[in-house]
Amino acid sequence: NDQRLAKRHLVYYTDENTPIRTNTAFLLGAYLVCVQGWSPEQAALPFAAIEPSPFKPFRDATYLPSEYPLTLLDCFSSLHKAIMVNFFNYDEFDVEDYEFWDHPLNGDLHMVMPC
């Protein structure tokens, strides 16, 4: 919350590659939900206004046909829910621990629920 930046606009440019563009939109929206306290709907609104939509639905990591595509709003809503039920706390997230377990030599593990 640097007051020197209060009246400045953020412009973020990304590639035309649809998956990269979608991931970028998610990261920007996740910041709004986690750090700025926006609702999922507020975070999704700037992206919903872009027509035609340049975003691709998220899906599971298999190569089978996707049976449940997830929109940016779905992802922001899930993140918000995880924050509300204390599954995720931005201030306590351990990046070094995540990166250790994310590495294939250490298991390539990603926790999707608390243990």
Order of alpha helices (4+ residues) and beta strands (2+ residues): alpha-alpha-alpha-alpha
